[in-house]
Amino acid sequence: MPNILKNKKIIISAGASGIGWAIAKVCLSKGATVFINDIDKKYLNKVKQHPLNKKKLFAYECDASNENDVKNLFKQISKKTKKIDALINNVGIAGPTGTIEKLKSKDWEQTLKINVISHFYFIKLAIPMLKKNKGGSIINLSSGAGIMGFPLRSPYAASKWAVIGVTKTLAMELGKFKIRVNAICPGTIKGNRMVRVIKDKAKFLKVSKKSIEKDFVSMASMNCWIYEEDIGKLCSFLISTDGERISGQAIPVDGNATRMD
């Protein structure tokens, strides 16, 4: 439905590429005003060439794992608007691949800092803007690894399970303010991040990348990849009035994944 998000104001973390940019494009196509941020200058510069830039699309440089950066980001956004309709916590990294005894502490810490603590920084500052709006939506990007185990990816799985816990708790805390909180759990997304994951797993197991790719796709009953735009479509629905009674849910978009091994 065109214009289902007309006049909606949406913040998307790590929104200049990958899933974040796919979400941004879907929301823009449905009439929203979108505020994205990213640490990657190259992708930000590309976004700034978008025809809707400075009208419906605003892009800012921000390290989501740096609390001061996030505070400065919200100060900049507050110059454009005092209230928002939605926050989409998309920022995240794949983390290291390997059995737990071979992983480094610093890699564990970095994965949790970016995948969980960054969400806290954004949520803390977004809640007052959602309350001024008298309701809205927070969407946290978790993963299939947030509802199943994920061998060789323990820090990633730990972080994505944490996102589910935060989501369900916030839904209980914020329901009285008409703020909905949900998590989306993507399956095997076709994109650059999955290319790196497949490469790392193939290297660790000493097998071909093609065999790892085939195995990932076979984990879903539908035997298919998930596309970044699929996540954008669900975000659009959850932000719209069509999703105004949905909260506290962890919603898979994974072609019915039955395993992650």
C-alpha positions as CSV (number, residue, x, y, z in Angstrom):
1,M,0.0,0.0,0.0
2,P,1.5,3.3,-1.0
3,N,1.7,6.1,1.6
4,I,1.0,3.6,4.5
5,L,3.7,5.5,6.3
6,K,2.8,9.0,5.3
7,N,4.1,11.6,7.8
8,K,5.8,8.9,9.9
9,K,9.3,9.8,11.1
10,I,11.7,6.9,11.5
11,I,15.2,6.5,12.8
12,I,17.3,3.6,11.5
13,S,20.7,2.7,12.9
14,A,23.4,1.4,10.5
15,G,21.0,2.5,7.7
16,A,23.4,3.4,4.8
17,S,23.8,-0.2,3.5
18,G,22.6,-3.7,3.6
19,I,19.4,-4.5,5.6
20,G,19.3,-0.9,7.0
21,W,19.3,0.7,3.6
22,A,16.7,-1.8,2.3
23,I,14.5,-0.9,5.2
24,A,15.0,2.8,4.6
25,K,14.1,2.5,0.9
26,V,10.9,0.6,1.7
27,C,9.9,3.1,4.3
28,L,10.6,6.1,2.0
29,S,8.6,4.4,-0.8
30,K,5.6,4.4,1.6
31,G,5.8,8.0,2.4
32,A,8.0,8.1,5.6
33,T,10.6,10.6,6.5
34,V,13.8,8.6,7.4
35,F,16.8,9.5,9.6
36,I,19.6,7.1,9.0
37,N,23.0,7.0,10.6
38,D,26.1,4.9,9.8
39,I,29.8,4.7,10.6
40,D,30.7,4.0,7.0
41,K,31.4,7.3,5.2
42,K,31.5,5.7,1.8
43,Y,28.0,4.4,2.0
44,L,26.8,7.6,3.7
45,N,28.1,9.6,0.7
46,K,26.2,7.4,-1.7
47,V,23.0,7.9,0.4
48,K,23.4,11.6,0.3
49,Q,23.1,11.4,-3.5
50,H,19.6,10.0,-3.2
51,P,16.9,12.2,-4.8
52,L,15.0,12.5,-1.6
53,N,18.0,13.6,0.4
54,K,17.2,16.8,2.5
55,K,13.5,16.4,1.9
56,K,12.5,13.0,3.3
57,L,15.9,11.4,3.9
58,F,18.5,12.6,6.4
59,A,21.9,10.9,6.9
60,Y,24.4,11.3,9.7
61,E,27.7,9.8,10.6
62,C,27.6,8.0,13.9
63,D,29.4,5.2,15.7
64,A,26.5,3.4,17.3
65,S,28.8,1.8,19.9
66,N,29.9,5.2,21.1
67,E,27.4,6.7,23.6
68,N,28.6,10.2,23.0
69,D,28.2,9.8,19.2
70,V,24.7,8.6,19.7
71,K,23.9,11.5,22.0
72,N,25.2,13.9,19.4
73,L,23.2,12.1,16.7
74,F,19.9,12.6,18.6
75,K,20.8,16.3,19.2
76,Q,21.1,16.7,15.4
77,I,17.8,14.9,14.8
78,S,16.0,16.9,17.4
79,K,16.7,20.0,15.3
80,K,14.5,18.5,12.6
81,T,11.9,16.9,14.8
82,K,11.0,16.6,18.5
83,K,9.1,13.4,18.1
84,I,9.3,10.2,16.1
85,D,7.1,7.3,15.2
86,A,9.6,4.6,15.1
87,L,13.1,3.5,15.9
88,I,14.7,0.6,14.1
89,N,17.7,-0.9,15.8
90,N,19.5,-2.4,12.8
91,V,23.1,-2.0,13.8
92,G,25.0,-5.3,14.3
93,I,28.1,-7.3,13.3
94,A,28.6,-11.0,12.6
95,G,31.3,-11.5,15.2
96,P,34.0,-14.1,15.0
97,T,33.6,-17.7,13.9
98,G,35.1,-20.6,15.9
99,T,34.6,-22.9,18.9
100,I,34.4,-21.0,22.1
101,E,37.8,-22.0,23.5
102,K,39.5,-20.5,20.5
103,L,37.7,-17.2,20.5
104,K,39.3,-14.0,21.9
105,S,37.7,-12.1,24.7
106,K,37.9,-8.8,22.8
107,D,35.9,-10.2,19.9
108,W,33.2,-11.4,22.3
109,E,33.1,-8.0,24.0
110,Q,33.0,-6.1,20.7
111,T,30.1,-8.3,19.4
112,L,28.0,-7.7,22.5
113,K,28.9,-4.0,22.6
114,I,27.7,-3.4,19.1
115,N,24.8,-5.9,18.9
116,V,23.3,-5.2,22.3
117,I,24.7,-2.1,24.1
118,S,24.3,0.0,21.0
119,H,20.6,-0.8,21.0
120,F,20.4,0.5,24.6
121,Y,22.0,3.8,23.7
122,F,19.4,4.3,20.9
123,I,16.4,3.1,22.8
124,K,17.2,5.3,25.9
125,L,17.1,8.4,23.8
126,A,14.3,7.4,21.4
127,I,11.7,6.7,24.2
128,P,11.2,10.4,25.1
129,M,10.6,11.2,21.4
130,L,8.1,8.3,21.1
131,K,6.3,9.4,24.3
132,K,5.9,12.9,22.8
133,N,4.4,11.2,19.8
134,K,1.9,9.5,22.2
135,G,3.0,6.1,20.9
136,G,4.9,4.4,18.2
137,S,7.1,1.4,17.4
138,I,10.6,0.1,18.3
139,I,11.9,-2.7,16.1
140,N,15.0,-4.5,17.2
141,L,16.9,-6.7,14.6
142,S,17.6,-10.0,16.2
143,S,18.3,-13.2,14.2
144,G,17.4,-16.8,13.7
145,A,20.4,-17.2,16.1
146,G,18.3,-15.4,18.7
147,I,15.8,-18.2,18.9
148,M,18.1,-21.2,18.1
149,G,21.6,-22.2,18.9
150,F,24.3,-21.4,16.3
151,P,27.4,-23.5,16.4
152,L,30.7,-21.7,15.9
153,R,29.0,-18.3,16.4
154,S,28.5,-18.2,20.2
155,P,29.0,-14.5,20.7
156,Y,26.6,-13.6,17.9
157,A,24.0,-16.0,19.2
158,A,24.4,-14.7,22.8
159,S,23.9,-11.1,21.5
160,K,20.8,-11.9,19.5
161,W,19.2,-13.8,22.3
162,A,19.8,-10.8,24.5
163,V,18.0,-8.6,21.9
164,I,14.9,-10.8,22.4
165,G,15.1,-10.4,26.1
166,V,15.3,-6.6,25.9
167,T,12.5,-6.6,23.4
168,K,10.0,-8.6,25.5
169,T,10.9,-6.6,28.6
170,L,10.5,-3.2,26.9
171,A,7.2,-4.3,25.4
172,M,5.9,-4.8,29.0
173,E,7.4,-1.5,30.2
174,L,6.2,0.7,27.4
175,G,2.8,-0.8,26.5
176,K,1.0,1.8,28.7
177,F,2.5,4.5,26.6
178,K,1.2,2.9,23.4
179,I,4.8,2.1,22.3
180,R,5.0,-1.3,20.6
181,V,8.3,-3.2,20.8
182,N,9.1,-6.2,18.5
183,A,12.1,-8.1,17.3
184,I,12.6,-9.3,13.7
185,C,14.6,-12.5,13.3
186,P,16.0,-12.7,9.8
187,G,17.1,-16.1,8.4
188,T,19.9,-16.5,5.8
189,I,20.0,-13.1,4.2
190,K,21.6,-12.9,0.8
191,G,24.1,-10.1,1.0
192,N,27.7,-9.0,1.8
193,R,27.6,-10.0,5.5
194,M,26.5,-13.6,4.6
195,V,29.4,-13.8,2.1
196,R,31.8,-13.1,4.9
197,V,30.2,-15.6,7.3
198,I,30.3,-18.3,4.6
199,K,33.9,-17.6,3.9
200,D,34.9,-17.7,7.6
201,K,33.0,-20.9,8.2
202,A,34.4,-22.6,5.2
203,K,37.9,-21.6,6.2
204,F,37.4,-22.9,9.8
205,L,35.9,-26.2,8.7
206,K,38.3,-26.5,5.7
207,V,35.6,-27.1,3.2
208,S,34.4,-25.3,0.1
209,K,32.4,-22.0,0.3
210,K,29.8,-23.5,-2.1
211,S,29.1,-26.4,0.3
212,I,28.6,-24.0,3.2
213,E,26.3,-21.8,1.1
214,K,24.2,-24.8,0.0
215,D,24.0,-25.9,3.6
216,F,22.8,-22.5,4.8
217,V,20.0,-22.4,2.3
218,S,18.9,-26.0,3.2
219,M,18.3,-24.9,6.8
220,A,14.9,-23.4,5.7
221,S,11.9,-25.6,4.8
222,M,11.4,-23.3,1.8
223,N,15.0,-23.9,0.7
224,C,15.5,-20.3,-0.1
225,W,17.5,-17.1,0.6
226,I,15.8,-14.3,2.5
227,Y,16.2,-10.8,0.9
228,E,16.9,-7.6,2.6
229,E,13.7,-6.0,1.2
230,D,11.7,-8.8,3.0
231,I,12.9,-7.2,6.3
232,G,11.9,-3.7,5.1
233,K,8.4,-4.9,4.3
234,L,7.8,-6.3,7.7
235,C,9.2,-3.2,9.4
236,S,6.8,-1.1,7.3
237,F,3.9,-3.3,8.4
238,L,4.8,-3.1,12.1
239,I,5.2,0.7,12.0
240,S,1.9,1.2,10.2
241,T,-1.5,1.2,11.8
242,D,-2.0,-2.3,10.5
243,G,0.5,-3.4,13.1
244,E,-0.8,-1.3,16.0
245,R,-1.8,-4.3,18.2
246,I,1.4,-6.3,17.8
247,S,4.0,-6.0,20.5
248,G,6.4,-8.2,22.5
249,Q,6.9,-10.5,19.5
250,A,10.0,-12.1,18.0
251,I,9.0,-12.6,14.4
252,P,11.1,-14.8,12.1
253,V,11.5,-14.0,8.5
254,D,13.5,-17.1,7.5
255,G,11.5,-19.4,5.2
256,N,10.8,-21.6,8.2
257,A,14.3,-22.3,9.4
258,T,14.5,-25.5,11.3
259,R,18.2,-25.5,12.3
260,M,21.3,-23.4,12.3
261,D,24.1,-25.9,12.3
